[in-house]
Amino acid sequence: MNLADIGLIGLAVMGENLALNMESRGFTVAVFNRTTTKMDDFIGGRGLGQKFIGARSLQELTANLRKPRRLLLMVKAGRPVDEYIDQLVPLLEPGDIIIDGGNSHFSDTIRRHKTLASRGLLFIGTGVSGGEEGALKGPSLMPGGAPEAWPHVKDIFQQICAKVDDGTPCCEWIGNDGAGHFVKMVHNGIEYGDMQLIGEAYQMLSQALGLQPPEMQQIFQQWNEGELDSYLIQITADILAKTDPQTGRPLVDVILDTAGQKGTGKWTSVAALDLGVPAPTIAEAVFARCMSALKEERVAAAPSLPGPRAQFRGARPAFVETLRRALYAAKICSYAQGFALLAAAAHEYQWDLH
């Protein structure tokens, strides 16, 4: 009987893509989904003819895994993770490994690690960064938890993750219990700050200089060729180049100006307050998203609060260069705040962060 190298629970897009990623690297993957038709569709669709084993129950899933069993949960954070763990524990043996690949709060990961350790099971909470495309082509992975589990998952994780130019994998063991999910949380918090700063730079170019999206697209594209080179700057340039096919207007002008959030930015800000670490860039980015969500209030207030009508007088190239430098400096501040928070957490929770 051929056994799978790893089992995956949860076949939403992230789960499917990670499963396909692992299979493409030569691993056999057993998959399970609460709605079994979803599993059937995957086995008969995107996974057709590949090294997948479909399981219609958790018992069947665990029976089809090599020992020590490795089980990756790709389900919604919170209660679903605990519910699956409760169902899996009776089916596992000491030394088996449960991996939570969702955006769980690090305190939940600490709790789960302790509970499972008391039963002889190993737990990993890993951050998965890169979204749906990253999950398929190579994410950045931030595993933490039981150190004894790392040798059993290292090969899989470092084969499926993204690589830097010299081939170094974008995955290394972060630290004990909740360290991996804490680092992922702060990673997201820094990204909140980064996106808010880009939004404010866009506002200065648009409202202070009066530039149109095609002009701003050229500026962001130029910025991406220097010190500001990053994925977020690149996709900003890409978005500014797009036109809405229905209206013919720049896409950025017809997108609803309301930002959502999944909670990791707020968690980062709360952690900073708890640990006494100043993280104003990240916190203000969260508040800006909260403000953007108050769409009805903003619309009602707009007639009474029209805002200034700036007319720029001066050298535009010099202003754009000053703005570029300000954005670069502010991004450094956002990263510095995140790293200060990581240092404080490492001391508080006795993590040897790698």
C-alpha positions in Angstrom: 0.0 0.0 0.0 1.4 3.4 -1.0 1.3 5.8 1.8 1.3 9.6 1.6 4.1 11.8 2.8 1.7 14.4 4.3 -2.0 14.9 4.8 -3.8 18.1 4.1 -7.2 19.1 5.5 -9.1 21.9 3.9 -9.4 22.3 0.1 -10.2 25.9 -0.3 -8.0 27.7 -2.7 -5.0 28.0 -0.4 -5.3 24.4 0.6 -5.6 23.2 -3.0 -2.7 25.2 -4.2 -0.4 24.0 -1.4 -1.4 20.4 -2.2 -0.6 20.9 -5.9 2.7 22.6 -4.9 3.7 19.7 -2.7 2.7 17.1 -5.3 4.7 19.0 -8.0 7.8 18.6 -5.8 7.5 14.8 -5.8 5.5 14.3 -2.6 2.4 12.1 -2.3 -0.4 14.1 -0.6 -3.5 12.7 1.1 -6.3 15.2 1.1 -9.5 15.6 3.0 -12.3 18.2 3.0 -15.3 18.4 5.3 -17.6 18.6 2.3 -16.5 15.4 0.5 -17.8 16.6 -2.9 -15.1 19.3 -2.8 -12.5 16.5 -2.3 -14.0 14.5 -5.2 -14.0 17.5 -7.5 -10.3 18.2 -6.7 -9.2 14.6 -7.2 -11.2 14.5 -10.5 -10.2 18.0 -11.6 -7.0 19.9 -10.8 -5.5 16.8 -9.1 -6.5 14.3 -11.8 -3.8 11.7 -12.6 -1.4 13.1 -9.9 0.0 11.7 -6.7 -3.0 12.4 -4.5 -4.9 10.1 -2.2 -8.5 11.2 -1.5 -9.9 10.5 1.9 -13.5 10.5 2.8 -13.0 10.6 6.6 -10.3 11.6 9.0 -9.8 7.9 9.9 -9.1 7.1 6.2 -6.8 10.1 6.0 -4.6 9.2 9.0 -4.5 5.5 7.9 -3.0 6.6 4.6 0.0 8.5 6.1 3.6 7.5 6.6 4.8 7.6 10.2 5.4 9.9 11.9 2.2 11.3 10.4 2.2 14.8 9.2 -1.1 16.6 9.0 -1.4 20.2 7.6 -4.6 22.1 8.6 -5.6 24.7 6.1 -8.9 25.7 7.7 -10.3 28.9 9.1 -8.5 30.2 12.2 -10.2 29.8 15.6 -12.7 27.2 16.6 -12.4 25.1 13.4 -8.7 24.4 14.2 -9.5 23.3 17.7 -12.4 21.1 16.4 -10.2 19.3 13.9 -7.4 18.8 16.5 -10.0 17.3 18.9 -11.0 14.9 16.2 -7.5 14.0 15.2 -6.0 13.3 18.6 -7.7 9.9 19.1 -6.4 8.8 15.7 -2.8 9.7 16.2 0.2 8.2 18.0 3.0 9.9 20.0 5.4 11.7 17.7 2.8 12.5 15.1 2.7 16.1 13.9 -0.2 18.5 13.5 0.5 21.7 11.5 -1.7 24.7 11.5 -1.1 26.7 8.3 -3.8 29.4 9.0 -3.6 32.9 10.4 -4.0 31.8 14.0 -3.3 34.1 16.9 0.0 33.2 18.4 -1.6 32.8 21.9 -3.8 30.0 20.5 -0.7 28.3 19.0 1.0 28.4 22.4 -2.0 26.8 24.0 -2.3 24.1 21.4 1.4 23.4 21.5 1.2 22.8 25.3 -2.0 20.7 25.1 -0.7 18.4 22.4 2.7 18.1 24.0 1.1 16.8 27.1 -0.4 14.0 24.9 2.9 13.2 23.2 2.0 14.9 19.9 4.0 17.6 18.1 2.5 20.8 17.0 3.7 23.4 14.5 2.0 26.8 13.8 3.4 28.1 10.5 2.8 31.4 8.8 2.2 31.1 5.1 2.8 34.3 3.1 2.3 34.9 -0.6 -1.4 34.4 -1.0 -3.0 32.0 -3.5 -0.3 32.4 -6.1 2.5 32.0 -3.5 0.8 28.8 -2.2 1.0 27.3 -5.6 4.3 28.5 -6.9 6.3 29.0 -3.6 5.3 30.8 -0.4 7.4 32.2 2.4 6.9 29.9 5.4 7.5 30.7 9.0 7.2 27.6 11.1 7.4 27.5 14.9 6.3 25.1 17.6 7.8 21.8 18.8 11.5 21.8 17.7 11.5 18.0 17.5 9.0 18.3 14.6 11.2 20.4 12.4 13.4 17.6 11.0 10.3 15.7 9.9 8.8 18.6 7.9 12.0 20.6 6.9 12.4 18.8 3.5 8.8 19.4 2.4 8.7 23.0 3.6 12.0 24.0 2.1 11.2 22.3 -1.2 7.8 24.0 -1.7 8.7 27.5 -0.5 10.0 30.4 -2.5 13.7 30.8 -3.1 16.0 33.9 -3.2 18.3 34.4 -6.2 21.1 32.2 -4.7 18.7 29.4 -4.0 18.3 30.0 -0.3 14.8 28.8 0.8 12.4 31.4 2.2 11.7 29.1 5.1 13.6 28.5 8.3 12.7 27.3 11.8 11.5 30.4 13.7 11.3 29.2 17.3 9.3 27.5 20.0 5.5 27.3 20.4 3.9 30.5 19.0 7.0 32.1 17.5 6.1 31.2 13.9 2.6 32.7 14.0 3.9 35.7 15.9 6.4 36.5 13.2 3.8 36.0 10.5 1.5 38.4 12.5 4.2 41.1 12.7 5.0 40.5 9.0 1.4 41.3 8.1 1.5 44.3 10.5 4.5 45.7 8.7 2.7 45.1 5.4 -0.3 47.1 6.7 2.0 50.0 7.4 3.7 49.6 4.0 0.4 49.7 2.1 -0.9 52.7 4.0 2.4 54.6 3.2 1.9 53.8 -0.5 -1.6 55.0 -0.3 -0.5 58.3 1.2 2.2 58.7 -1.4 -0.5 58.1 -4.1 -2.7 60.8 -2.4 0.1 63.3 -2.5 0.7 62.7 -6.1 -3.0 62.8 -7.0 -4.3 65.6 -4.8 -1.2 67.8 -4.2 0.3 67.5 -7.7 -2.9 66.8 -9.5 -1.4 63.9 -11.5 -3.5 61.4 -13.4 -3.1 57.6 -13.0 -0.9 57.1 -16.2 1.5 59.7 -14.8 1.5 58.2 -11.4 2.0 54.7 -13.0 5.3 55.9 -14.5 6.5 57.3 -11.2 5.8 54.1 -9.3 7.4 52.1 -12.0 10.5 54.2 -11.8 10.5 54.0 -8.0 10.4 50.2 -8.3 13.6 50.2 -10.2 15.6 51.7 -7.3 15.6 51.5 -3.5 11.8 51.0 -3.3 11.9 47.9 -5.4 9.2 45.6 -3.9 6.2 43.5 -4.8 3.8 46.2 -3.4 5.3 49.0 -5.4 5.2 46.9 -8.5 1.6 45.9 -8.2 0.7 49.6 -7.4 2.3 50.5 -10.8 0.4 47.7 -12.4 -2.9 48.7 -11.0 -2.4 52.3 -12.0 -2.0 51.1 -15.6 -5.3 49.3 -15.8 -8.5 50.6 -17.3 -12.0 49.6 -16.2 -13.5 47.9 -19.3 -17.1 49.0 -18.5 -16.4 52.7 -18.0 -13.2 53.3 -19.8 -11.9 55.1 -16.7 -8.7 54.3 -14.8 -9.5 51.3 -12.6 -8.2 53.0 -9.5 -10.9 55.7 -9.8 -13.8 53.2 -9.8 -12.7 50.9 -7.1 -14.7 51.3 -3.9 -12.5 53.2 -1.4 -13.2 50.8 1.5 -10.4 48.6 2.8 -11.1 45.3 4.7 -8.9 43.6 7.2 -8.4 40.1 8.5 -7.2 41.1 12.0 -3.4 40.5 11.9 -2.7 44.3 11.8 -4.9 44.8 14.8 -3.3 41.9 16.6 0.2 43.4 15.9 -0.9 46.8 17.3 -2.4 45.1 20.4 0.8 43.1 20.9 2.8 46.3 20.7 0.7 47.9 23.4 0.9 44.9 25.6 4.7 44.8 25.3 5.1 48.5 25.5 6.7 48.8 22.0 5.8 52.0 20.1 4.5 51.0 16.7 2.6 54.1 15.4 3.0 53.4 11.7 1.4 50.0 12.0 -1.3 51.2 14.4 -2.2 54.2 12.3 -2.5 52.0 9.3 -5.1 49.9 11.1 -7.0 53.0 12.1 -6.9 54.2 8.5 -8.6 51.0 7.4 -11.2 51.4 10.2 -11.8 54.9 8.9 -12.1 53.7 5.3 -14.8 51.2 6.4 -17.0 54.1 7.6 -18.1 54.8 4.0 -21.6 56.1 4.9 -20.3 58.5 7.5 -17.6 59.8 5.2 -20.1 60.4 2.4 -22.4 62.2 4.8 -19.6 64.4 6.1 -18.1 65.2 2.6 -20.3 68.3 1.8 -19.3 69.9 5.2 -15.7 68.9 5.1 -14.5 69.3 1.5 -10.8 69.5 2.5 -8.2 71.8 1.2 -7.8 72.6 -2.5 -4.1 72.6 -2.9 -2.4 74.2 -5.9 1.2 73.1 -6.2 3.7 75.8 -7.0 7.2 74.6 -7.4 9.4 72.1 -9.2 7.5 68.8 -9.6 10.5 66.6 -10.2 12.0 67.8 -6.9 8.8 67.2 -5.1 8.5 63.7 -6.5 12.0 62.9 -5.4 11.4 64.3 -1.9 8.3 62.1 -1.7 10.2 59.1 -2.8 12.8 59.6 -0.1 10.1 60.2 2.5 8.3 57.0 1.5 11.6 55.1 1.8 12.3 56.5 5.2 8.8 55.8 6.4 9.1 52.2 5.2 12.3 51.8 7.2 10.4 53.1 10.2 7.6 50.6 9.7 10.1 47.7 9.5 12.1 49.0 12.5 8.9 49.1 14.6 8.1 45.5 13.6 11.6 44.3 14.5 11.5 46.1 17.8 8.3 44.2 18.5 9.9 40.9 17.6 12.8 41.6 20.0 10.4 42.5 22.8 8.3 39.3 22.2 11.4 37.1 22.1 12.4 38.4 25.5 8.9 38.1 26.9 8.1 34.6 25.6 11.7 33.3 25.8 11.9 32.7 22.1 15.3 32.3 20.3 14.0 33.8 17.1 15.9 32.7 13.9 
